[in-house]
Amino acid sequence: MLEWVAAVRIIKKRLIKMNGFMCSTSVYKYEGWLFEYNPYMVGPWPLTKGGELRKRAGEKFWNMFKKWVNLTDKEQAATKIGGGCERF
C-alpha cells in the first residue's frame, strides 16, 4: 500500500502530465500503531512497518483504536500519513 504513495510522489516530482485519481484505504499512525481504516469499505486493521496487513489484531490494538475513534476529526486527520484519493 505504501508503494503507491511513493509512486504518486515520483509522478508529481517529475511533473508528468496525467489526469486521474488513485484511491486506497487511508493509513494512519497513532500511539506507535500503523493501521488502515475506511469506515465505508473496511474496518480498521493494523499494518506492519512495511505496510502489509498483520495476521492478527489483538486487544492492545483495539484499545488504541477506541481512543483514536474518540479524537476529533481534526485530530484524526493529523494522524493520517497516506492513502485516500490522490489526483495526478
PDB file of N, CA, C and O in Angstrom:
ATOM      1  N   MET A   1       0.828  -1.188   0.000  1.00  0.00           N
ATOM      2  CA  MET A   1       0.000   0.000   0.000  1.00  0.00           C
ATOM      3  C   MET A   1       0.869   1.248   0.000  1.00  0.00           C
ATOM      4  O   MET A   1       0.585   2.202  -0.723  1.00  0.00           O
ATOM      5  N   LEU A   2       1.912   1.248   0.794  1.00  0.00           N
ATOM      6  CA  LEU A   2       2.757   2.434   0.877  1.00  0.00           C
ATOM      7  C   LEU A   2       3.544   2.660  -0.412  1.00  0.00           C
ATOM      8  O   LEU A   2       4.035   3.763  -0.650  1.00  0.00           O
ATOM      9  N   GLU A   3       3.670   1.616  -1.251  1.00  0.00           N
ATOM     10  CA  GLU A   3       4.404   1.746  -2.501  1.00  0.00           C
ATOM     11  C   GLU A   3       3.712   2.714  -3.447  1.00  0.00           C
ATOM     12  O   GLU A   3       4.380   3.491  -4.129  1.00  0.00           O
ATOM     13  N   TRP A   4       2.380   2.681  -3.502  1.00  0.00           N
ATOM     14  CA  TRP A   4       1.681   3.570  -4.432  1.00  0.00           C
ATOM     15  C   TRP A   4       1.808   5.017  -4.003  1.00  0.00           C
ATOM     16  O   TRP A   4       1.798   5.917  -4.843  1.00  0.00           O
ATOM     17  N   VAL A   5       1.930   5.257  -2.686  1.00  0.00           N
ATOM     18  CA  VAL A   5       2.130   6.631  -2.206  1.00  0.00           C
ATOM     19  C   VAL A   5       3.453   7.155  -2.758  1.00  0.00           C
ATOM     20  O   VAL A   5       3.535   8.295  -3.217  1.00  0.00           O
ATOM     21  N   ALA A   6       4.478   6.321  -2.710  1.00  0.00           N
ATOM     22  CA  ALA A   6       5.779   6.709  -3.253  1.00  0.00           C
ATOM     23  C   ALA A   6       5.694   6.937  -4.761  1.00  0.00           C
ATOM     24  O   ALA A   6       6.313   7.864  -5.284  1.00  0.00           O
ATOM     25  N   ALA A   7       4.932   6.098  -5.460  1.00  0.00           N
ATOM     26  CA  ALA A   7       4.770   6.245  -6.904  1.00  0.00           C
ATOM     27  C   ALA A   7       4.104   7.567  -7.251  1.00  0.00           C
ATOM     28  O   ALA A   7       4.521   8.242  -8.192  1.00  0.00           O
ATOM     29  N   VAL A   8       3.088   7.938  -6.514  1.00  0.00           N
ATOM     30  CA  VAL A   8       2.398   9.209  -6.766  1.00  0.00           C
ATOM     31  C   VAL A   8       3.353  10.370  -6.541  1.00  0.00           C
ATOM     32  O   VAL A   8       3.355  11.328  -7.315  1.00  0.00           O
ATOM     33  N   ARG A   9       4.159  10.298  -5.499  1.00  0.00           N
ATOM     34  CA  ARG A   9       5.120  11.376  -5.231  1.00  0.00           C
ATOM     35  C   ARG A   9       6.134  11.499  -6.363  1.00  0.00           C
ATOM     36  O   ARG A   9       6.503  12.610  -6.745  1.00  0.00           O
ATOM     37  N   ILE A  10       6.590  10.367  -6.902  1.00  0.00           N
ATOM     38  CA  ILE A  10       7.543  10.395  -8.020  1.00  0.00           C
ATOM     39  C   ILE A  10       6.897  11.034  -9.236  1.00  0.00           C
ATOM     40  O   ILE A  10       7.513  11.857  -9.913  1.00  0.00           O
ATOM     41  N   ILE A  11       5.662  10.656  -9.512  1.00  0.00           N
ATOM     42  CA  ILE A  11       4.951  11.229 -10.664  1.00  0.00           C
ATOM     43  C   ILE A  11       4.830  12.737 -10.512  1.00  0.00           C
ATOM     44  O   ILE A  11       5.060  13.481 -11.466  1.00  0.00           O
ATOM     45  N   LYS A  12       4.467  13.193  -9.305  1.00  0.00           N
ATOM     46  CA  LYS A  12       4.325  14.628  -9.077  1.00  0.00           C
ATOM     47  C   LYS A  12       5.662  15.355  -9.214  1.00  0.00           C
ATOM     48  O   LYS A  12       5.703  16.459  -9.756  1.00  0.00           O
ATOM     49  N   LYS A  13       6.757  14.755  -8.733  1.00  0.00           N
ATOM     50  CA  LYS A  13       8.070  15.381  -8.815  1.00  0.00           C
ATOM     51  C   LYS A  13       8.535  15.512 -10.256  1.00  0.00           C
ATOM     52  O   LYS A  13       9.158  16.511 -10.615  1.00  0.00           O
ATOM     53  N   ARG A  14       8.245  14.526 -11.079  1.00  0.00           N
ATOM     54  CA  ARG A  14       8.685  14.552 -12.473  1.00  0.00           C
ATOM     55  C   ARG A  14       7.762  15.375 -13.358  1.00  0.00           C
ATOM     56  O   ARG A  14       8.019  15.557 -14.547  1.00  0.00           O
ATOM     57  N   LEU A  15       6.688  15.868 -12.763  1.00  0.00           N
ATOM     58  CA  LEU A  15       5.742  16.720 -13.473  1.00  0.00           C
ATOM     59  C   LEU A  15       5.175  16.067 -14.731  1.00  0.00           C
ATOM     60  O   LEU A  15       4.959  16.730 -15.746  1.00  0.00           O
ATOM     61  N   ILE A  16       4.941  14.776 -14.650  1.00  0.00           N
ATOM     62  CA  ILE A  16       4.308  14.064 -15.759  1.00  0.00           C
ATOM     63  C   ILE A  16       2.850  14.503 -15.800  1.00  0.00           C
ATOM     64  O   ILE A  16       2.158  14.472 -14.783  1.00  0.00           O
ATOM     65  N   LYS A  17       2.394  14.905 -16.958  1.00  0.00           N
ATOM     66  CA  LYS A  17       1.017  15.367 -17.095  1.00  0.00           C
ATOM     67  C   LYS A  17       0.084  14.180 -17.277  1.00  0.00           C
ATOM     68  O   LYS A  17       0.044  13.557 -18.338  1.00  0.00           O
ATOM     69  N   MET A  18      -0.653  13.883 -16.240  1.00  0.00           N
ATOM     70  CA  MET A  18      -1.639  12.818 -16.281  1.00  0.00           C
ATOM     71  C   MET A  18      -2.879  13.339 -15.581  1.00  0.00           C
ATOM     72  O   MET A  18      -2.788  14.207 -14.712  1.00  0.00           O
ATOM     73  N   ASN A  19      -4.003  12.829 -15.944  1.00  0.00           N
ATOM     74  CA  ASN A  19      -5.244  13.196 -15.290  1.00  0.00           C
ATOM     75  C   ASN A  19      -5.911  11.938 -14.776  1.00  0.00           C
ATOM     76  O   ASN A  19      -6.281  11.055 -15.550  1.00  0.00           O
ATOM     77  N   GLY A  20      -6.057  11.864 -13.495  1.00  0.00           N
ATOM     78  CA  GLY A  20      -6.713  10.706 -12.912  1.00  0.00           C
ATOM     79  C   GLY A  20      -6.623  10.742 -11.405  1.00  0.00           C
ATOM     80  O   GLY A  20      -6.035  11.646 -10.811  1.00  0.00           O
ATOM     81  N   PHE A  21      -7.219   9.739 -10.811  1.00  0.00           N
ATOM     82  CA  PHE A  21      -7.204   9.593  -9.360  1.00  0.00           C
ATOM     83  C   PHE A  21      -6.763   8.183  -9.015  1.00  0.00           C
ATOM     84  O   PHE A  21      -7.087   7.225  -9.716  1.00  0.00           O
ATOM     85  N   MET A  22      -6.024   8.072  -7.934  1.00  0.00           N
ATOM     86  CA  MET A  22      -5.644   6.771  -7.397  1.00  0.00           C
ATOM     87  C   MET A  22      -6.148   6.759  -5.959  1.00  0.00           C
ATOM     88  O   MET A  22      -5.775   7.614  -5.157  1.00  0.00           O
ATOM     89  N   CYS A  23      -6.991   5.794  -5.641  1.00  0.00           N
ATOM     90  CA  CYS A  23      -7.589   5.753  -4.310  1.00  0.00           C
ATOM     91  C   CYS A  23      -7.245   4.455  -3.590  1.00  0.00           C
ATOM     92  O   CYS A  23      -7.143   3.392  -4.202  1.00  0.00           O
ATOM     93  N   SER A  24      -7.072   4.564  -2.307  1.00  0.00           N
ATOM     94  CA  SER A  24      -6.866   3.385  -1.464  1.00  0.00           C
ATOM     95  C   SER A  24      -7.351   3.713  -0.061  1.00  0.00           C
ATOM     96  O   SER A  24      -7.754   4.838   0.233  1.00  0.00           O
ATOM     97  N   THR A  25      -7.302   2.727   0.776  1.00  0.00           N
ATOM     98  CA  THR A  25      -7.684   2.921   2.169  1.00  0.00           C
ATOM     99  C   THR A  25      -6.704   3.882   2.833  1.00  0.00           C
ATOM    100  O   THR A  25      -5.501   3.819   2.579  1.00  0.00           O
ATOM    101  N   SER A  26      -7.206   4.753   3.668  1.00  0.00           N
ATOM    102  CA  SER A  26      -6.345   5.708   4.368  1.00  0.00           C
ATOM    103  C   SER A  26      -5.480   4.988   5.399  1.00  0.00           C
ATOM    104  O   SER A  26      -5.914   4.024   6.030  1.00  0.00           O
ATOM    105  N   VAL A  27      -4.252   5.474   5.557  1.00  0.00           N
ATOM    106  CA  VAL A  27      -3.304   4.893   6.507  1.00  0.00           C
ATOM    107  C   VAL A  27      -3.012   5.929   7.590  1.00  0.00           C
ATOM    108  O   VAL A  27      -2.751   7.096   7.297  1.00  0.00           O
ATOM    109  N   TYR A  28      -3.060   5.485   8.833  1.00  0.00           N
ATOM    110  CA  TYR A  28      -2.863   6.360   9.988  1.00  0.00           C
ATOM    111  C   TYR A  28      -1.766   5.806  10.884  1.00  0.00           C
ATOM    112  O   TYR A  28      -1.492   4.606  10.882  1.00  0.00           O
ATOM    113  N   LYS A  29      -1.137   6.706  11.658  1.00  0.00           N
ATOM    114  CA  LYS A  29      -0.172   6.292  12.671  1.00  0.00           C
ATOM    115  C   LYS A  29      -0.555   6.993  13.959  1.00  0.00           C
ATOM    116  O   LYS A  29      -0.615   8.220  14.025  1.00  0.00           O
ATOM    117  N   TYR A  30      -0.816   6.180  14.994  1.00  0.00           N
ATOM    118  CA  TYR A  30      -1.256   6.726  16.277  1.00  0.00           C
ATOM    119  C   TYR A  30      -0.750   5.825  17.389  1.00  0.00           C
ATOM    120  O   TYR A  30      -0.896   4.604  17.325  1.00  0.00           O
ATOM    121  N   GLU A  31      -0.166   6.419  18.390  1.00  0.00           N
ATOM    122  CA  GLU A  31       0.394   5.699  19.550  1.00  0.00           C
ATOM    123  C   GLU A  31       1.303   4.546  19.134  1.00  0.00           C
ATOM    124  O   GLU A  31       1.282   3.476  19.742  1.00  0.00           O
ATOM    125  N   GLY A  32       2.096   4.772  18.099  1.00  0.00           N
ATOM    126  CA  GLY A  32       3.036   3.756  17.635  1.00  0.00           C
ATOM    127  C   GLY A  32       2.434   2.696  16.730  1.00  0.00           C
ATOM    128  O   GLY A  32       3.157   1.829  16.240  1.00  0.00           O
ATOM    129  N   TRP A  33       1.142   2.741  16.497  1.00  0.00           N
ATOM    130  CA  TRP A  33       0.466   1.772  15.630  1.00  0.00           C
ATOM    131  C   TRP A  33       0.291   2.355  14.235  1.00  0.00           C
ATOM    132  O   TRP A  33      -0.097   3.513  14.076  1.00  0.00           O
ATOM    133  N   LEU A  34       0.579   1.543  13.232  1.00  0.00           N
ATOM    134  CA  LEU A  34       0.309   1.874  11.841  1.00  0.00           C
ATOM    135  C   LEU A  34      -0.904   1.051  11.449  1.00  0.00           C
ATOM    136  O   LEU A  34      -0.888  -0.171  11.593  1.00  0.00           O
ATOM    137  N   PHE A  35      -1.965   1.700  10.952  1.00  0.00           N
ATOM    138  CA  PHE A  35      -3.179   0.945  10.603  1.00  0.00           C
ATOM    139  C   PHE A  35      -3.912   1.619   9.458  1.00  0.00           C
ATOM    140  O   PHE A  35      -3.757   2.814   9.206  1.00  0.00           O
ATOM    141  N   GLU A  36      -4.723   0.809   8.766  1.00  0.00           N
ATOM    142  CA  GLU A  36      -5.552   1.345   7.700  1.00  0.00           C
ATOM    143  C   GLU A  36      -6.994   1.382   8.181  1.00  0.00           C
ATOM    144  O   GLU A  36      -7.423   0.567   8.997  1.00  0.00           O
ATOM    145  N   TYR A  37      -7.734   2.360   7.647  1.00  0.00           N
ATOM    146  CA  TYR A  37      -9.119   2.499   8.068  1.00  0.00           C
ATOM    147  C   TYR A  37      -9.911   3.255   7.020  1.00  0.00           C
ATOM    148  O   TYR A  37      -9.496   4.314   6.549  1.00  0.00           O
ATOM    149  N   ASN A  38     -11.039   2.704   6.669  1.00  0.00           N
ATOM    150  CA  ASN A  38     -12.009   3.358   5.807  1.00  0.00           C
ATOM    151  C   ASN A  38     -13.378   2.951   6.318  1.00  0.00           C
ATOM    152  O   ASN A  38     -13.763   1.794   6.152  1.00  0.00           O
ATOM    153  N   PRO A  39     -14.126   3.853   6.932  1.00  0.00           N
ATOM    154  CA  PRO A  39     -15.392   3.481   7.558  1.00  0.00           C
ATOM    155  C   PRO A  39     -16.458   3.007   6.576  1.00  0.00           C
ATOM    156  O   PRO A  39     -17.441   2.388   6.984  1.00  0.00           O
ATOM    157  N   TYR A  40     -16.275   3.292   5.274  1.00  0.00           N
ATOM    158  CA  TYR A  40     -17.281   2.909   4.288  1.00  0.00           C
ATOM    159  C   TYR A  40     -17.005   1.567   3.629  1.00  0.00           C
ATOM    160  O   TYR A  40     -17.928   0.912   3.145  1.00  0.00           O
ATOM    161  N   MET A  41     -15.738   1.149   3.607  1.00  0.00           N
ATOM    162  CA  MET A  41     -15.388  -0.094   2.919  1.00  0.00           C
ATOM    163  C   MET A  41     -14.927  -1.196   3.866  1.00  0.00           C
ATOM    164  O   MET A  41     -15.508  -2.280   3.919  1.00  0.00           O
ATOM    165  N   VAL A  42     -13.882  -0.895   4.601  1.00  0.00           N
ATOM    166  CA  VAL A  42     -13.304  -1.897   5.508  1.00  0.00           C
ATOM    167  C   VAL A  42     -13.093  -1.270   6.871  1.00  0.00           C
ATOM    168  O   VAL A  42     -12.910  -0.059   6.996  1.00  0.00           O
ATOM    169  N   GLY A  43     -13.120  -2.091   7.864  1.00  0.00           N
ATOM    170  CA  GLY A  43     -12.861  -1.601   9.209  1.00  0.00           C
ATOM    171  C   GLY A  43     -11.379  -1.404   9.411  1.00  0.00           C
ATOM    172  O   GLY A  43     -10.602  -1.578   8.472  1.00  0.00           O
ATOM    173  N   PRO A  44     -10.970  -1.049  10.602  1.00  0.00           N
ATOM    174  CA  PRO A  44      -9.547  -0.840  10.869  1.00  0.00           C
ATOM    175  C   PRO A  44      -8.789  -2.164  10.898  1.00  0.00           C
ATOM    176  O   PRO A  44      -9.341  -3.202  11.263  1.00  0.00           O
ATOM    177  N   TRP A  45      -7.533  -2.112  10.514  1.00  0.00           N
ATOM    178  CA  TRP A  45      -6.673  -3.283  10.635  1.00  0.00           C
ATOM    179  C   TRP A  45      -5.233  -2.814  10.763  1.00  0.00           C
ATOM    180  O   TRP A  45      -4.805  -1.925  10.027  1.00  0.00           O
ATOM    181  N   PRO A  46      -4.473  -3.404  11.696  1.00  0.00           N
ATOM    182  CA  PRO A  46      -3.082  -2.984  11.885  1.00  0.00           C
ATOM    183  C   PRO A  46      -2.192  -3.438  10.728  1.00  0.00           C
ATOM    184  O   PRO A  46      -2.433  -4.466  10.095  1.00  0.00           O
ATOM    185  N   LEU A  47      -1.148  -2.632  10.472  1.00  0.00           N
ATOM    186  CA  LEU A  47      -0.185  -2.919   9.423  1.00  0.00           C
ATOM    187  C   LEU A  47       1.197  -3.121  10.019  1.00  0.00           C
ATOM    188  O   LEU A  47       1.498  -2.623  11.104  1.00  0.00           O
ATOM    189  N   THR A  48       2.029  -3.852   9.302  1.00  0.00           N
ATOM    190  CA  THR A  48       3.426  -3.988   9.703  1.00  0.00           C
ATOM    191  C   THR A  48       4.158  -2.708   9.306  1.00  0.00           C
ATOM    192  O   THR A  48       3.583  -1.853   8.632  1.00  0.00           O
ATOM    193  N   LYS A  49       5.409  -2.567   9.712  1.00  0.00           N
ATOM    194  CA  LYS A  49       6.189  -1.384   9.333  1.00  0.00           C
ATOM    195  C   LYS A  49       6.355  -1.286   7.829  1.00  0.00           C
ATOM    196  O   LYS A  49       6.527  -0.191   7.293  1.00  0.00           O
ATOM    197  N   GLY A  50       6.307  -2.418   7.141  1.00  0.00           N
ATOM    198  CA  GLY A  50       6.416  -2.444   5.687  1.00  0.00           C
ATOM    199  C   GLY A  50       5.110  -2.163   4.971  1.00  0.00           C
ATOM    200  O   GLY A  50       5.085  -2.117   3.741  1.00  0.00           O
ATOM    201  N   GLY A  51       4.021  -1.973   5.708  1.00  0.00           N
ATOM    202  CA  GLY A  51       2.734  -1.658   5.100  1.00  0.00           C
ATOM    203  C   GLY A  51       1.852  -2.850   4.795  1.00  0.00           C
ATOM    204  O   GLY A  51       0.775  -2.688   4.221  1.00  0.00           O
ATOM    205  N   GLU A  52       2.284  -4.040   5.166  1.00  0.00           N
ATOM    206  CA  GLU A  52       1.480  -5.244   4.938  1.00  0.00           C
ATOM    207  C   GLU A  52       0.501  -5.448   6.096  1.00  0.00           C
ATOM    208  O   GLU A  52       0.742  -4.985   7.211  1.00  0.00           O
ATOM    209  N   LEU A  53      -0.588  -6.135   5.825  1.00  0.00           N
ATOM    210  CA  LEU A  53      -1.557  -6.432   6.876  1.00  0.00           C
ATOM    211  C   LEU A  53      -0.958  -7.374   7.916  1.00  0.00           C
ATOM    212  O   LEU A  53      -0.292  -8.348   7.565  1.00  0.00           O
ATOM    213  N   ARG A  54      -1.189  -7.091   9.164  1.00  0.00           N
ATOM    214  CA  ARG A  54      -0.770  -8.016  10.225  1.00  0.00           C
ATOM    215  C   ARG A  54      -1.716  -9.212  10.227  1.00  0.00           C
ATOM    216  O   ARG A  54      -2.848  -9.119   9.753  1.00  0.00           O
ATOM    217  N   LYS A  55      -1.252 -10.315  10.753  1.00  0.00           N
ATOM    218  CA  LYS A  55      -2.083 -11.519  10.795  1.00  0.00           C
ATOM    219  C   LYS A  55      -3.210 -11.391  11.808  1.00  0.00           C
ATOM    220  O   LYS A  55      -4.307 -11.908  11.597  1.00  0.00           O
ATOM    221  N   ARG A  56      -2.935 -10.700  12.904  1.00  0.00           N
ATOM    222  CA  ARG A  56      -3.931 -10.580  13.976  1.00  0.00           C
ATOM    223  C   ARG A  56      -4.023  -9.151  14.482  1.00  0.00           C
ATOM    224  O   ARG A  56      -3.085  -8.362  14.370  1.00  0.00           O
ATOM    225  N   ALA A  57      -5.177  -8.848  15.038  1.00  0.00           N
ATOM    226  CA  ALA A  57      -5.379  -7.567  15.722  1.00  0.00           C
ATOM    227  C   ALA A  57      -5.794  -7.900  17.147  1.00  0.00           C
ATOM    228  O   ALA A  57      -6.904  -8.373  17.389  1.00  0.00           O
ATOM    229  N   GLY A  58      -4.901  -7.652  18.076  1.00  0.00           N
ATOM    230  CA  GLY A  58      -5.158  -8.027  19.464  1.00  0.00           C
ATOM    231  C   GLY A  58      -5.816  -6.932  20.281  1.00  0.00           C
ATOM    232  O   GLY A  58      -6.189  -5.877  19.767  1.00  0.00           O
ATOM    233  N   GLU A  59      -5.947  -7.213  21.565  1.00  0.00           N
ATOM    234  CA  GLU A  59      -6.622  -6.309  22.485  1.00  0.00           C
ATOM    235  C   GLU A  59      -5.938  -4.935  22.555  1.00  0.00           C
ATOM    236  O   GLU A  59      -6.617  -3.913  22.648  1.00  0.00           O
ATOM    237  N   LYS A  60      -4.595  -4.908  22.510  1.00  0.00           N
ATOM    238  CA  LYS A  60      -3.874  -3.631  22.561  1.00  0.00           C
ATOM    239  C   LYS A  60      -4.245  -2.754  21.368  1.00  0.00           C
ATOM    240  O   LYS A  60      -4.432  -1.545  21.511  1.00  0.00           O
ATOM    241  N   PHE A  61      -4.351  -3.373  20.190  1.00  0.00           N
ATOM    242  CA  PHE A  61      -4.735  -2.603  19.000  1.00  0.00           C
ATOM    243  C   PHE A  61      -6.145  -2.044  19.153  1.00  0.00           C
ATOM    244  O   PHE A  61      -6.374  -0.865  18.884  1.00  0.00           O
ATOM    245  N   TRP A  62      -7.090  -2.875  19.582  1.00  0.00           N
ATOM    246  CA  TRP A  62      -8.474  -2.423  19.691  1.00  0.00           C
ATOM    247  C   TRP A  62      -8.640  -1.354  20.764  1.00  0.00           C
ATOM    248  O   TRP A  62      -9.465  -0.454  20.609  1.00  0.00           O
ATOM    249  N   ASN A  63      -7.874  -1.434  21.848  1.00  0.00           N
ATOM    250  CA  ASN A  63      -7.919  -0.382  22.867  1.00  0.00           C
ATOM    251  C   ASN A  63      -7.406   0.946  22.310  1.00  0.00           C
ATOM    252  O   ASN A  63      -7.985   2.000  22.576  1.00  0.00           O
ATOM    253  N   MET A  64      -6.305   0.893  21.526  1.00  0.00           N
ATOM    254  CA  MET A  64      -5.779   2.092  20.892  1.00  0.00           C
ATOM    255  C   MET A  64      -6.810   2.656  19.911  1.00  0.00           C
ATOM    256  O   MET A  64      -7.018   3.868  19.859  1.00  0.00           O
ATOM    257  N   PHE A  65      -7.457   1.775  19.130  1.00  0.00           N
ATOM    258  CA  PHE A  65      -8.417   2.243  18.137  1.00  0.00           C
ATOM    259  C   PHE A  65      -9.616   2.926  18.796  1.00  0.00           C
ATOM    260  O   PHE A  65     -10.140   3.908  18.269  1.00  0.00           O
ATOM    261  N   LYS A  66     -10.047   2.411  19.938  1.00  0.00           N
ATOM    262  CA  LYS A  66     -11.147   3.058  20.665  1.00  0.00           C
ATOM    263  C   LYS A  66     -10.779   4.490  21.047  1.00  0.00           C
ATOM    264  O   LYS A  66     -11.612   5.392  20.963  1.00  0.00           O
ATOM    265  N   LYS A  67      -9.518   4.697  21.472  1.00  0.00           N
ATOM    266  CA  LYS A  67      -9.062   6.051  21.794  1.00  0.00           C
ATOM    267  C   LYS A  67      -9.037   6.923  20.544  1.00  0.00           C
ATOM    268  O   LYS A  67      -9.455   8.081  20.574  1.00  0.00           O
ATOM    269  N   TRP A  68      -8.539   6.354  19.440  1.00  0.00           N
ATOM    270  CA  TRP A  68      -8.428   7.108  18.192  1.00  0.00           C
ATOM    271  C   TRP A  68      -9.795   7.546  17.673  1.00  0.00           C
ATOM    272  O   TRP A  68      -9.946   8.671  17.197  1.00  0.00           O
ATOM    273  N   VAL A  69     -10.783   6.673  17.760  1.00  0.00           N
ATOM    274  CA  VAL A  69     -12.130   6.993  17.285  1.00  0.00           C
ATOM    275  C   VAL A  69     -12.716   8.170  18.061  1.00  0.00           C
ATOM    276  O   VAL A  69     -13.497   8.947  17.511  1.00  0.00           O
ATOM    277  N   ASN A  70     -12.348   8.308  19.327  1.00  0.00           N
ATOM    278  CA  ASN A  70     -12.876   9.393  20.152  1.00  0.00           C
ATOM    279  C   ASN A  70     -12.181  10.737  19.913  1.00  0.00           C
ATOM    280  O   ASN A  70     -12.587  11.747  20.486  1.00  0.00           O
ATOM    281  N   LEU A  71     -11.137  10.761  19.074  1.00  0.00           N
ATOM    282  CA  LEU A  71     -10.494  12.023  18.722  1.00  0.00           C
ATOM    283  C   LEU A  71     -11.422  12.830  17.822  1.00  0.00           C
ATOM    284  O   LEU A  71     -12.324  12.279  17.191  1.00  0.00           O
ATOM    285  N   THR A  72     -11.196  14.127  17.770  1.00  0.00           N
ATOM    286  CA  THR A  72     -11.969  14.962  16.846  1.00  0.00           C
ATOM    287  C   THR A  72     -11.528  14.660  15.413  1.00  0.00           C
ATOM    288  O   THR A  72     -10.474  14.062  15.200  1.00  0.00           O
ATOM    289  N   ASP A  73     -12.323  15.069  14.446  1.00  0.00           N
ATOM    290  CA  ASP A  73     -11.966  14.852  13.041  1.00  0.00           C
ATOM    291  C   ASP A  73     -10.632  15.510  12.701  1.00  0.00           C
ATOM    292  O   ASP A  73      -9.834  14.954  11.946  1.00  0.00           O
ATOM    293  N   LYS A  74     -10.395  16.685  13.256  1.00  0.00           N
ATOM    294  CA  LYS A  74      -9.139  17.396  13.003  1.00  0.00           C
ATOM    295  C   LYS A  74      -7.955  16.630  13.579  1.00  0.00           C
ATOM    296  O   LYS A  74      -6.910  16.531  12.937  1.00  0.00           O
ATOM    297  N   GLU A  75      -8.109  16.089  14.781  1.00  0.00           N
ATOM    298  CA  GLU A  75      -7.030  15.310  15.403  1.00  0.00           C
ATOM    299  C   GLU A  75      -6.787  14.016  14.634  1.00  0.00           C
ATOM    300  O   GLU A  75      -5.639  13.606  14.459  1.00  0.00           O
ATOM    301  N   GLN A  76      -7.861  13.368  14.174  1.00  0.00           N
ATOM    302  CA  GLN A  76      -7.698  12.159  13.363  1.00  0.00           C
ATOM    303  C   GLN A  76      -6.965  12.476  12.069  1.00  0.00           C
ATOM    304  O   GLN A  76      -6.077  11.729  11.660  1.00  0.00           O
ATOM    305  N   ALA A  77      -7.328  13.571  11.427  1.00  0.00           N
ATOM    306  CA  ALA A  77      -6.685  13.961  10.173  1.00  0.00           C
ATOM    307  C   ALA A  77      -5.188  14.209  10.379  1.00  0.00           C
ATOM    308  O   ALA A  77      -4.387  13.961   9.478  1.00  0.00           O
ATOM    309  N   ALA A  78      -4.817  14.692  11.552  1.00  0.00           N
ATOM    310  CA  ALA A  78      -3.404  14.953  11.849  1.00  0.00           C
ATOM    311  C   ALA A  78      -2.597  13.657  11.953  1.00  0.00           C
ATOM    312  O   ALA A  78      -1.376  13.679  11.804  1.00  0.00           O
ATOM    313  N   THR A  79      -3.266  12.531  12.207  1.00  0.00           N
ATOM    314  CA  THR A  79      -2.561  11.249  12.320  1.00  0.00           C
ATOM    315  C   THR A  79      -2.485  10.508  10.987  1.00  0.00           C
ATOM    316  O   THR A  79      -1.845   9.460  10.902  1.00  0.00           O
ATOM    317  N   LYS A  80      -3.126  11.038   9.950  1.00  0.00           N
ATOM    318  CA  LYS A  80      -3.126  10.388   8.630  1.00  0.00           C
ATOM    319  C   LYS A  80      -1.776  10.563   7.967  1.00  0.00           C
ATOM    320  O   LYS A  80      -1.256  11.677   7.896  1.00  0.00           O
ATOM    321  N   ILE A  81      -1.197   9.461   7.476  1.00  0.00           N
ATOM    322  CA  ILE A  81       0.110   9.542   6.830  1.00  0.00           C
ATOM    323  C   ILE A  81       0.049   9.163   5.353  1.00  0.00           C
ATOM    324  O   ILE A  81       1.048   9.306   4.647  1.00  0.00           O
ATOM    325  N   GLY A  82      -1.076   8.691   4.877  1.00  0.00           N
ATOM    326  CA  GLY A  82      -1.174   8.333   3.467  1.00  0.00           C
ATOM    327  C   GLY A  82      -2.532   7.761   3.133  1.00  0.00           C
ATOM    328  O   GLY A  82      -3.429   7.681   3.972  1.00  0.00           O
ATOM    329  N   GLY A  83      -2.651   7.364   1.876  1.00  0.00           N
ATOM    330  CA  GLY A  83      -3.904   6.777   1.429  1.00  0.00           C
ATOM    331  C   GLY A  83      -4.926   7.817   1.057  1.00  0.00           C
ATOM    332  O   GLY A  83      -4.606   8.993   0.887  1.00  0.00           O
ATOM    333  N   GLY A  84      -6.157   7.377   0.931  1.00  0.00           N
ATOM    334  CA  GLY A  84      -7.201   8.252   0.447  1.00  0.00           C
ATOM    335  C   GLY A  84      -7.096   8.365  -1.059  1.00  0.00           C
ATOM    336  O   GLY A  84      -6.554   7.465  -1.700  1.00  0.00           O
ATOM    337  N   CYS A  85      -7.588   9.424  -1.634  1.00  0.00           N
ATOM    338  CA  CYS A  85      -7.510   9.626  -3.076  1.00  0.00           C
ATOM    339  C   CYS A  85      -6.470  10.691  -3.396  1.00  0.00           C
ATOM    340  O   CYS A  85      -6.437  11.749  -2.768  1.00  0.00           O
ATOM    341  N   GLU A  86      -5.639  10.407  -4.356  1.00  0.00           N
ATOM    342  CA  GLU A  86      -4.621  11.338  -4.819  1.00  0.00           C
ATOM    343  C   GLU A  86      -4.883  11.656  -6.287  1.00  0.00           C
ATOM    344  O   GLU A  86      -5.093  10.748  -7.092  1.00  0.00           O
ATOM    345  N   ARG A  87      -4.873  12.918  -6.631  1.00  0.00           N
ATOM    346  CA  ARG A  87      -5.033  13.318  -8.024  1.00  0.00           C
ATOM    347  C   ARG A  87      -3.652  13.404  -8.661  1.00  0.00           C
ATOM    348  O   ARG A  87      -2.710  13.932  -8.070  1.00  0.00           O
ATOM    349  N   PHE A  88      -3.551  12.884  -9.860  1.00  0.00           N
ATOM    350  CA  PHE A  88      -2.277  13.014 -10.577  1.00  0.00           C
ATOM    351  C   PHE A  88      -2.517  13.306 -12.027  1.00  0.00           C
ATOM    352  O   PHE A  88      -1.564  13.449 -12.794  1.00  0.00           O
TER     353      PHE A  88
END
